[in-house]
Amino acid sequence: QVVFVESGGGLVRAGGSLRLSCVASGSLSSINAIGWYRHVPGKQREWVATISNENTDYGATRYADSVKGRFTISRVNTENTWFLQMNNLKPEDTAVYYCNLWPRPSSWGRGTQVTVSS
């Protein structure tokens, strides 16, 4: 079992930036890749970005088309911490953001709210 705690959300104007943090604890050896996801009430949870933790493609990243070129996923190895740097934010990026295992998420944390005003 891995437990995730997200932070760093807030209210920003369109064009602004935020950096989200994710701290994992528990069975960290089971982590093959970490994903950031987001959820808007009334819609399905959406995958945003992934970073690999596997030896074959360690550090490899992937992004949803909607955030490619604006968001960057990264990690701090020694602290089991992952980041999502979000630049040039748009109102449609407004959502609760979560980190979790990828591609098969486990239990969800509380997430962190990101609100982008126009």
C-alpha positions as a Python dict, from the first residue, in 0.01 Angstrom:
ca = {
    (1, 'Q'): (0, 0, 0),
    (2, 'V'): (129, 344, -96),
    (3, 'V'): (-10, 659, 58),
    (4, 'F'): (8, 986, -134),
    (5, 'V'): (-17, 1341, -4),
    (6, 'E'): (-54, 1623, -254),
    (7, 'S'): (2, 1993, -195),
    (8, 'G'): (77, 2318, -372),
    (9, 'G'): (-255, 2402, -529),
    (10, 'G'): (-413, 2744, -521),
    (11, 'L'): (-584, 3021, -711),
    (12, 'V'): (-398, 3179, -1002),
    (13, 'R'): (-481, 3392, -1302),
    (14, 'A'): (-466, 3252, -1651),
    (15, 'G'): (-106, 3248, -1768),
    (16, 'G'): (26, 3195, -1419),
    (17, 'S'): (220, 2905, -1272),
    (18, 'L'): (196, 2662, -984),
    (19, 'R'): (414, 2375, -864),
    (20, 'L'): (238, 2080, -711),
    (21, 'S'): (413, 1837, -477),
    (22, 'C'): (342, 1473, -405),
    (23, 'V'): (495, 1281, -117),
    (24, 'A'): (463, 903, -110),
    (25, 'S'): (500, 668, 184),
    (26, 'G'): (446, 298, 241),
    (27, 'S'): (542, 23, -6),
    (28, 'L'): (763, 242, -219),
    (29, 'S'): (934, -54, -388),
    (30, 'S'): (607, -123, -568),
    (31, 'I'): (623, 207, -755),
    (32, 'N'): (693, 149, -1125),
    (33, 'A'): (567, 486, -1236),
    (34, 'I'): (392, 784, -1085),
    (35, 'G'): (113, 971, -1253),
    (36, 'W'): (-55, 1302, -1195),
    (37, 'Y'): (-428, 1304, -1252),
    (38, 'R'): (-699, 1565, -1224),
    (39, 'H'): (-1068, 1558, -1158),
    (40, 'V'): (-1346, 1804, -1226),
    (41, 'P'): (-1674, 1728, -1048),
    (42, 'G'): (-1917, 1566, -1287),
    (43, 'K'): (-1642, 1446, -1519),
    (44, 'Q'): (-1415, 1145, -1530),
    (45, 'R'): (-1076, 1165, -1365),
    (46, 'E'): (-819, 1257, -1629),
    (47, 'W'): (-459, 1145, -1658),
    (48, 'V'): (-218, 1438, -1691),
    (49, 'A'): (143, 1317, -1679),
    (50, 'T'): (361, 1020, -1591),
    (51, 'I'): (722, 964, -1491),
    (52, 'S'): (879, 620, -1494),
    (53, 'N'): (1058, 466, -1198),
    (54, 'E'): (1167, 151, -1383),
    (55, 'N'): (1529, 77, -1472),
    (56, 'T'): (1449, 32, -1841),
    (57, 'D'): (1324, 387, -1889),
    (58, 'Y'): (1397, 560, -1561),
    (59, 'G'): (1284, 919, -1563),
    (60, 'A'): (1094, 890, -1891),
    (61, 'T'): (798, 1124, -1900),
    (62, 'R'): (470, 1133, -2086),
    (63, 'Y'): (203, 1400, -2102),
    (64, 'A'): (-156, 1435, -2204),
    (65, 'D'): (-190, 1643, -2519),
    (66, 'S'): (-384, 1906, -2327),
    (67, 'V'): (-84, 1989, -2105),
    (68, 'K'): (212, 1904, -2328),
    (69, 'G'): (459, 2191, -2343),
    (70, 'R'): (309, 2359, -2036),
    (71, 'F'): (344, 2102, -1755),
    (72, 'T'): (658, 1923, -1638),
    (73, 'I'): (667, 1619, -1410),
    (74, 'S'): (980, 1550, -1206),
    (75, 'R'): (1098, 1378, -888),
    (76, 'V'): (1342, 1405, -601),
    (77, 'N'): (1487, 1057, -561),
    (78, 'T'): (1594, 1068, -202),
    (79, 'E'): (1274, 1215, -67),
    (80, 'N'): (1011, 1010, -249),
    (81, 'T'): (871, 1335, -373),
    (82, 'W'): (733, 1417, -712),
    (83, 'F'): (645, 1753, -863),
    (84, 'L'): (420, 1887, -1132),
    (85, 'Q'): (533, 2226, -1258),
    (86, 'M'): (241, 2391, -1432),
    (87, 'N'): (306, 2696, -1649),
    (88, 'N'): (81, 2906, -1870),
    (89, 'L'): (-222, 2782, -1681),
    (90, 'K'): (-562, 2802, -1844),
    (91, 'P'): (-910, 2814, -1690),
    (92, 'E'): (-971, 2462, -1823),
    (93, 'D'): (-688, 2338, -1600),
    (94, 'T'): (-909, 2404, -1298),
    (95, 'A'): (-949, 2075, -1112),
    (96, 'V'): (-845, 1876, -808),
    (97, 'Y'): (-504, 1728, -882),
    (98, 'Y'): (-390, 1391, -750),
    (99, 'C'): (-78, 1181, -774),
    (100, 'N'): (-92, 803, -772),
    (101, 'L'): (56, 490, -921),
    (102, 'W'): (42, 460, -1298),
    (103, 'P'): (-116, 292, -1489),
    (104, 'R'): (-315, 126, -1211),
    (105, 'P'): (-387, 377, -934),
    (106, 'S'): (-431, 261, -579),
    (107, 'S'): (-616, 449, -307),
    (108, 'W'): (-660, 818, -380),
    (109, 'G'): (-533, 1092, -151),
    (110, 'R'): (-718, 1412, -81),
    (111, 'G'): (-571, 1592, -379),
    (112, 'T'): (-496, 1961, -410),
    (113, 'Q'): (-731, 2216, -565),
    (114, 'V'): (-608, 2423, -858),
    (115, 'T'): (-828, 2710, -969),
    (116, 'V'): (-737, 2922, -1271),
    (117, 'S'): (-931, 3242, -1323),
    (118, 'S'): (-973, 3403, -1662),
}
